[in-house]
């Protein structure tokens, strides 16, 4: 729920003025002697504000009309229609935006908010203003960017015609994956009965709306693989509806659950019912699409239980807390189906409470047959992610005990009904969390842990912003090795990139993962845990009649064969053994897996040195190949540069490889030791909410490199999760300036190293990254040629008042509740710190938002562009554009259809190219 798409500090030289500035329109009021009239207007406004909330929205329009009558606002409520761009002078004429008399007093400080009226999305004046702004932006784009946009868009459409796959996952005996073919707007969900059987379509959201704005946001499959609950969102909104399907027949059942947001679905083991969480319907209930344009805070989430075949009105409330309306919940059923886990939090920090309930006597209907609530953890100090359980021994990934890079612990819970459940203080003292996988001694961040093949754990680490995958025993330990350190087997990945997803099951010895990088659009592998020596010993023991019979560590229903295309590679003891790597050539070999119909199987006890016996062959299932794009033409280098306070910050540089650059007459390029050349640069950052910006594939960025001779730089600044909680906390609250310093330091490094110039650097970020971009151009407008701030959090004094914004106070602070937090928020809030120093001009600035963004509501973007245009729109020295792109039927980013993605990326890249001096080359 961080303000990130689908989800990031004092400056070397601060250029911002800091506090609110005086407006020329306000000075005009005084100069012409109409101050008294303005005073009267303010009294009218505050009278209207004192009325009910329902009246406030209509009063906004009345106020704007009154101000226009007085000559204090534009006559159209948002600026005229055509004639925004003058080709003779190359200047834009911006719509005039009414400035209201609103002043808030926070901690004794008067804070003007002249654009408060832009917060009402239903106001006719706001809608007229949006129309006028889009006309001005369209006029600029058509006059100045049309040629570049058409070239870029044509190339995007040509190369986007490739198949895109998700990772594969398994439930019961079935396999599932997403696939998007060519220019399909949305990914389609497929299923297969085996890896060699033909896939069939389960859900195709492209059939729901012609414009592609209905998205399949998430799916939840029952343990037997026979029933599916899936969520559909409309127009990019966070609101979703749950539907249910019989997977065997493809029949859509009558079950529907509406008004879900930030929802988890937890099926009961029998697949006849599920738990879920949702909010009350918003005030916009009944509008087109149901919701998504409202700004009211989301509150009073509850957990419900739904039985298949019943109406949602009959759903039972399982959990609610009227005293804590901002608490958000997550529900999960344990692997054995015996325990329900309930987590709660009210912010985006990596912390949660942990409650559990016994399900052994639940009859599927009566909430009273569920065991009592046991509050194992009832504070917000640490994070607990459930991994698996063996009986009453539960395993969690956690940052408990100061493990900011995370570790795996286990805790033995008392039997259901034990007297300890009656004394929570005694319970919390009795239950000990014991380390299984200690915090990594090499500084790696443990991003995930999944059980596989009964007795193993797959561990995914982030080390210097590159993913690594390892295998250890579920029980941890040194596996007989000397030194007492945790024994591990490294599972090789194809290169230095990102483990996009990892899908493993405790019941099977196979697992799947998807790998990508800056020049790899995605490769999906199937891997398998094999113990040839242990299997041979078990076979010998069985022949001798001494085998131990037990529950099988792997599913008795295995399949044989592999997906399309495929080299097989074995890993033994962490080293490659034989075969060709999965990345590269193809092979006709297939991974043969044994099968069994027995309900039990022979298994050797966990032996000393078991990990040294493990072999992990992998098989290529899917590889995304883009005809016309050669991945070898691009090279990636990681550098570390100093921030203002001396902190070393990692940054990836992606350029054309030396050979490709030479062939194109572009000079020596790419890789470590490559030549240097000043060039247009796309600099991206996020810096927030513990989110790591790992290597990822972007076709539009590679086209920027290929056709504009550009370079892409990804700065892994503080506030993110690249180096754990210390790195994250160093960019939060009063330390937020570190984030801006890091990003400015990245640009200064590029200039100092002769890789780019201020005129050639374009900065980009979305959501929290939009805040980053806006704050940096306020503080150092001289350092950048262009800036694109997408769906940004830009009013830092009021963000917590809208939709889910209150959850972000853990990163930002709260201006209302704390004077110290108010002071530092006011110092950098983009809306309140537009740089008005003499001689200052801004880089070309493009603000983007969507009318259905109910994560970071559009009013942030509206108020910031209004402030920019008011301060610099009539400045003759401001020759570069200050525009906003407001998309319709679009939200924060998740679920955006391909057609809209290509359109927006083409606009953005054409804008950047025009304003960094980049020239298109075929």
Secondary structure, 3 states (H helix, E strand, C coil): CCCCCCCCCCCCCCCCCCCCCCCHHHHHHHHCCCHHHHHHHHHHHHHHHCCCHHHHHHHHHHHHHHHHHCCCCCCCCCCCCCCCEECCCCEECCCCCCCCCCEEEECCEEEECCCHHHHCCCCHHHHHHHHHHHHHHHHHHHHHHHHHHHHHHHHHHHHCCCCEECCCEEECCEEEEEEECCCCCCCEEEEECCCCCCCEEEEEHHHCCCCCCEEEEEEEECCCCCEEEEEEEECCCCCEEEEEEECCCCEEEEEEEEEECCCCEEECCCCCEEEEEECCCCCCCCECCECCCCCCCCCCCEEEEEECCCCHHHCEEEECCCCCCCCEEEEEECCCCCEEEEEEECCCCCCCEEEEEECCCCCCCCHHHCCCCEEEECCCCCCEEEEEEECCEEEEEECHHHCCCCEEEEEECCCCCCHHHHCHHHHHHHCCCEEEECCCCCCCEEEEEEEECCCEEEEEEEECCEEEEEEEECCCCCCCCCCCCCCCEEECCCCCCEEEEEEECCCCCEEEEEEEECCEEEEEEEEECECHHHHHHHHHHHHCCCCCEECCCCCCCCCCCCCCCCCEEEEECCEEECCCCCCCCCCCCCCCCCCCCCCCEECCCCCCCCHHHCECCEEEEEECCCCCCCHHHEEEEEEEEECCCCCEEEEEEEEECHHHHHHCCCCCCCCCCCCCCCCCEEEECCCCCCCCCCCCCCHHHHHHHHHHCCEEEEECCCCCCCCCHHHHHCCCHHHCHHHHHHHHHHHHHHHHCCCCCHHHEEEEEECHHHHHHHHHHHHCHHHCCEEEEECCCCCCCCHHHCCCHHHHHHHHCCCCCCHHHHHHHHHHCHHHCCCCCCCCCCCEEEEEEECCCCCCCCHHHHHHHHHHHHHHCCCCCCCCCEEEEEECCCCCCCCCCHHHHHHHHHHHHHHHHHHHCCCCCC
